[in-house]
Amino acid sequence: PPRFMAAFAAAACLASQPPIVIAGAGLHGASLAYYLAQRGERPLIVEAVGVASAASGKGGGFLARDWGSGPTEQLHIESFKLHEELAQTLGIASYRKIPVLSVTPGQRNGRTKQICPWLDGEYQQSEYYDLEGGAQVAPKELCTKLMDAAIAAGATLQIGKVQGIRTEASQTGGCDAVKAVVVDGKEVPARAIVVTMGPWATCASEWFDMPIPMTGIKSTSVVFRSDADIEPYALFCGEDHRFGTHLEVYPRNSGEVYLCGIGGSVYVTDTQLQAGEYAPGEVHADPKRVEAATKSFNTISKALGKAVPDASQACMRPCPPDALPLMGKVPHISGAYLSAGHNCWGILWSPISGKAMSELILDGEASSVDLQPFAPSRFMQMKAGGRGRKRGEANVGEQW
């Protein structure tokens, strides 16, 4: 029938074209690969270390539907929906809805409420903060299953280091166009490149001859494990001056209890990142912050606290100067795109970012959300600070 012949011809045409190359196999690269593959593309994902080797394998995985404001409100709402859909489609066992509590550190008193059973230590107060708009996912599971599904649909994963691009001048006087990506010293034909390298996306400033300002916020996290059933409550704790922490606590249905917000973050400049400092796979925990987190958690939870956590780790949040992600076209190079700098909401925003970027690449514009506020060409001067989690306009937890 004609429709089958047309579909066959379209597939044959697509197979004969150079691929779309995605630089980075974290959640944003995996999500983009997944949504491109759902549209019949066969992207090539190039990753220096491994799938989910940085923050996408070490983040907390907290999801909040209603905590956005201004241009990020759409990202929160739409991506929250997609997480639930992906959990069903891909069988994400770690996904679940979870109520959120606000906890005030200090000493118990006659007015202290104990809503969460394992919050059985010393703290001044606990209150419901978000009853219906919270959820969680183990980011490594999500990233791995997105990548597996993309590969099953025709994507290819290559371990290697992207070192640059080759462009050719337009025959019609327009922008130069991407023709190849340099991987480990060799040119790989490409019709487009999308940089999804988190904080290391700043390294592409030389490739694209444009500023990509980015600060890497290096923070330590710890994990405790328990064989007991742990009631699902996410905790956002106020600042505890005794330990220099404002804990975020995420119990998972695997028996893990993930802690971040433990202070002592290191600010890594784009100059340092471009020079190769704190390279992927070389971001390590701060032992002093591990000790502080352990003492802080043991104070509020006798049931789950331990003398030593079962795991400690560190990762870097990618933060542009205005705390908004960079998603869109590189304005002066046809076929060059950026999707990076998603700050502390990178896990939450990854599905909608991948979907919207796939629409931009294949259709010429995104239809799921408005990407204009996140255009990589903006780079306006913004005041420092205020780049941590927010619920609307209100700061929640550590700010950087």
C-alpha positions in Angstrom: 0.0 0.0 0.0 1.2 3.6 -0.6 1.4 4.5 3.0 3.8 1.6 3.7 5.9 2.5 0.7 6.1 6.1 2.0 7.1 5.0 5.5 9.8 2.7 4.0 11.2 5.5 1.8 11.3 7.9 4.8 13.1 5.3 6.9 15.6 4.6 4.1 16.3 8.3 3.7 16.8 8.7 7.4 19.2 5.8 7.6 21.3 7.3 4.8 21.8 10.6 6.7 24.6 11.3 9.2 23.3 10.9 12.7 22.4 13.5 15.3 25.2 13.3 17.9 24.5 13.7 21.6 27.5 14.6 23.7 26.9 13.2 27.2 25.0 10.1 28.5 23.5 11.6 31.7 19.8 12.0 32.1 19.4 14.9 29.6 21.4 13.0 26.9 19.5 9.8 27.6 16.1 11.5 27.6 16.9 13.3 24.3 18.1 10.0 22.8 14.9 8.3 23.9 12.5 10.9 22.4 14.5 11.2 19.2 14.4 7.4 18.8 10.6 7.4 19.4 10.5 9.7 16.3 12.4 7.2 14.2 15.9 8.8 14.6 19.0 6.8 15.3 21.1 9.2 17.4 24.7 8.5 18.4 25.4 9.2 22.0 29.1 9.9 22.9 30.0 9.6 26.5 33.4 9.9 28.1 32.9 7.7 31.2 29.6 5.8 31.2 25.9 6.1 31.4 24.8 8.1 34.5 28.4 8.4 35.7 28.0 11.9 37.2 25.0 13.7 38.9 22.5 11.5 37.0 23.8 8.5 38.9 24.3 10.2 42.3 21.5 12.7 42.7 18.6 12.5 45.1 15.8 12.2 42.6 13.2 14.4 44.3 10.4 15.6 42.0 8.1 18.6 42.7 5.2 19.5 40.5 4.3 22.9 41.8 7.6 24.4 42.9 8.4 26.3 39.7 8.0 30.0 39.0 8.0 32.2 35.9 9.4 30.3 32.9 10.3 27.2 35.0 6.7 26.6 36.1 6.0 24.8 32.8 9.0 22.6 33.2 7.9 21.4 36.6 4.3 20.7 35.6 4.9 19.1 32.3 8.0 17.0 33.3 6.2 15.8 36.5 3.5 14.3 34.2 6.2 12.7 31.9 7.9 11.1 34.9 4.7 9.3 35.8 4.2 8.2 32.2 7.8 7.0 31.8 7.5 5.0 35.1 4.6 3.1 33.5 6.2 2.8 30.0 9.7 1.8 31.1 8.9 0.0 34.4 10.7 2.4 36.7 10.5 0.6 40.0 11.9 3.4 42.1 9.2 6.0 41.1 6.5 6.8 43.6 4.6 9.8 45.0 5.8 11.0 48.3 4.5 13.6 50.8 7.0 16.4 51.8 7.6 17.6 55.4 9.3 20.8 56.6 11.4 20.1 59.7 12.7 22.7 62.1 16.0 21.6 63.9 16.3 22.1 67.6 15.0 20.5 70.8 11.6 18.7 71.2 9.0 20.5 73.3 5.3 20.1 74.1 4.3 21.4 70.7 6.5 19.1 68.6 4.6 17.0 66.1 5.8 13.6 65.0 4.2 13.0 61.7 6.9 10.7 60.3 7.5 7.6 62.4 11.2 7.4 61.9 11.7 11.1 62.7 12.0 10.1 66.3 15.0 12.1 67.5 15.5 15.7 68.5 13.9 18.4 66.4 11.7 21.4 67.2 8.8 20.9 64.7 7.6 19.1 61.6 4.8 20.2 59.3 3.4 19.1 56.0 4.9 21.1 53.2 3.6 19.5 50.1 1.0 16.7 50.4 0.2 15.9 46.8 2.9 17.5 44.5 5.9 15.4 45.5 7.4 12.3 44.0 10.8 10.6 43.7 12.8 8.4 41.4 16.2 6.8 41.5 18.0 8.8 38.8 20.4 6.0 37.8 17.6 3.6 37.1 15.7 6.2 35.1 18.8 7.1 33.1 19.7 3.5 32.4 16.2 2.5 31.3 15.9 5.6 29.0 19.2 4.7 27.4 18.3 1.1 27.1 15.0 1.9 25.4 16.8 4.4 23.0 19.3 1.8 22.0 16.6 -0.8 21.5 14.9 1.6 19.1 18.1 2.2 17.1 20.3 4.6 19.0 24.1 3.9 19.5 26.2 4.5 22.5 29.9 5.1 22.0 32.4 5.6 24.8 34.8 8.4 23.9 35.5 12.0 24.4 34.0 14.8 22.2 36.8 17.3 21.4 35.2 19.6 18.9 33.2 20.0 15.8 33.8 20.6 12.1 31.6 23.0 10.2 31.2 24.0 6.6 30.3 27.3 5.2 26.8 27.6 3.7 26.5 27.7 0.0 23.7 30.3 0.3 25.3 32.7 2.6 23.7 31.5 5.8 25.2 30.1 9.0 28.0 27.6 8.9 26.6 24.1 9.4 27.8 21.1 11.5 29.3 18.4 9.3 31.3 16.3 11.8 32.0 15.8 15.5 35.6 15.1 16.6 35.7 12.1 19.0 39.1 10.9 20.3 40.8 12.7 17.5 38.7 11.3 14.7 35.9 13.0 12.7 32.5 11.4 13.0 30.0 12.6 10.4 27.0 14.3 11.9 24.2 16.5 10.8 23.7 18.0 14.3 25.3 18.0 17.7 23.5 18.5 21.0 25.7 19.2 24.1 24.2 17.6 27.2 27.3 17.6 29.3 26.0 19.2 32.5 28.6 21.5 34.0 31.2 20.4 31.4 29.0 21.9 28.7 31.1 25.0 29.3 33.9 23.2 27.4 31.9 23.6 24.2 32.4 27.4 24.4 35.5 26.9 22.3 33.8 24.6 19.8 31.0 27.1 19.3 33.0 30.3 19.7 30.5 31.7 22.2 30.5 32.1 26.0 28.8 29.3 27.9 29.0 30.5 31.5 28.6 27.8 34.1 29.5 27.2 37.7 29.8 23.6 38.9 28.4 23.3 42.5 30.2 20.3 44.0 28.3 18.8 46.9 28.6 15.7 49.0 25.8 13.3 49.6 25.5 10.1 51.7 23.3 7.0 51.7 22.2 4.9 54.6 20.6 1.5 54.0 17.9 -0.3 56.1 16.3 -3.7 55.9 13.1 -2.3 57.6 10.2 -0.9 55.7 10.6 2.9 55.7 7.5 5.1 55.6 7.7 7.4 52.6 8.3 11.0 53.7 10.7 13.5 52.1 12.2 15.9 54.6 13.4 19.4 54.0 15.1 20.5 57.2 16.0 24.1 58.2 19.5 25.2 58.7 21.2 23.4 61.7 24.0 25.7 62.8 25.4 22.9 65.0 26.5 20.9 62.0 26.3 23.4 59.1 23.6 21.4 57.4 20.1 21.9 56.1 19.4 18.3 55.3 17.2 17.0 52.5 16.2 13.4 53.3 14.8 11.0 50.7 13.9 7.4 51.7 13.6 5.1 48.7 11.5 2.0 48.3 14.8 0.1 47.9 15.6 0.6 51.6 18.1 3.4 50.9 17.9 6.7 52.7 19.6 9.5 50.6 20.9 12.7 52.3 22.0 15.9 50.7 22.0 19.5 51.7 24.9 18.8 54.0 26.9 22.0 53.4 30.4 22.7 52.4 29.7 23.0 48.7 32.6 23.9 46.4 32.1 26.5 43.6 34.0 25.3 40.5 34.4 28.0 37.9 33.9 27.5 34.1 37.6 28.3 33.7 38.5 25.4 36.0 36.1 23.1 34.2 37.5 24.0 30.8 41.0 23.4 32.2 40.1 19.8 33.1 39.8 20.2 36.9 37.1 18.1 38.5 36.7 16.0 35.3 33.8 13.5 35.1 34.6 10.5 37.3 36.9 12.6 39.5 34.4 14.4 41.8 34.8 13.0 45.3 33.1 13.3 48.7 34.3 15.6 51.4 34.9 13.5 54.6 34.2 16.4 56.9 30.8 16.9 55.3 30.1 13.1 55.5 30.8 13.3 59.2 28.6 16.4 59.7 25.7 14.8 57.8 25.9 11.6 59.8 25.8 13.5 63.1 22.9 15.7 61.9 20.8 12.8 60.7 21.6 10.7 63.8 20.2 13.6 65.9 16.8 13.6 64.2 16.4 9.9 63.5 17.4 7.2 66.0 15.6 4.6 64.0 17.6 5.0 60.8 20.8 6.7 61.9 24.1 4.9 62.0 27.7 5.6 63.1 28.9 5.4 59.5 26.8 5.8 56.2 26.8 2.9 53.8 27.9 5.1 50.9 29.3 8.6 50.4 29.7 10.4 47.1 29.7 13.8 45.4 28.5 15.3 42.2 28.2 18.8 40.6 25.1 20.8 39.8 25.5 22.9 36.6 24.5 26.5 37.3 24.4 29.3 34.7 24.6 32.8 36.1 20.8 33.3 36.1 19.9 29.8 37.4 18.0 29.0 34.2 18.9 26.2 32.0 20.5 26.6 28.5 18.2 24.9 26.0 18.1 25.7 22.4 20.0 26.5 19.2 23.5 27.9 19.0 22.5 30.9 17.0 25.3 31.1 14.5 25.9 27.4 13.7 23.2 25.4 11.9 22.8 22.0 13.6 24.4 23.0 16.9 22.3 22.8 20.1 22.8 23.0 23.9 20.7 21.4 26.7 22.6 21.9 30.0 22.7 23.9 33.1 19.6 22.6 34.8 20.7 23.4 38.3 19.2 21.4 41.1 16.2 20.4 39.1 18.0 18.5 36.4 16.5 15.1 37.3 12.9 16.5 37.4 13.3 18.5 34.2 15.1 15.8 32.2 12.0 14.2 30.4 10.5 17.5 29.3 13.9 18.8 28.3 14.6 15.7 26.1 11.1 15.9 24.5 11.2 19.6 23.8 14.7 19.5 22.4 13.7 16.6 20.1 10.9 18.7 18.8 13.2 21.7 18.3 15.6 19.6 16.3 13.1 17.7 14.2 10.3 20.2 13.8 12.2 23.5 14.0 10.4 24.5 17.3 9.3 23.0 20.6 5.6 22.4 21.0 5.6 20.9 24.5 7.0 24.0 26.3 8.3 27.4 25.5 12.1 27.3 25.2 12.6 31.0 24.5 13.5 31.9 28.1 16.3 29.4 28.0 17.9 30.4 24.7 21.7 29.9 24.9 22.3 33.3 23.4 20.9 35.3 26.3 23.7 35.4 29.0 22.4 38.5 30.7 24.1 39.8 33.8 22.3 38.5 36.9 22.8 39.0 40.6 24.8 36.3 42.4 23.2 33.8 44.7 19.6 32.4 44.9 20.4 29.4 42.7 19.2 26.6 45.1 15.8 24.9 45.3 12.7 27.1 45.3 9.0 26.6 45.9 7.7 29.3 43.7 9.8 32.3 44.6 10.6 31.1 48.1 14.1 29.7 48.8 14.1 26.1 50.1 17.3 24.7 51.7 20.8 25.5 50.6 21.3 28.4 48.2 24.4 29.0 46.1 
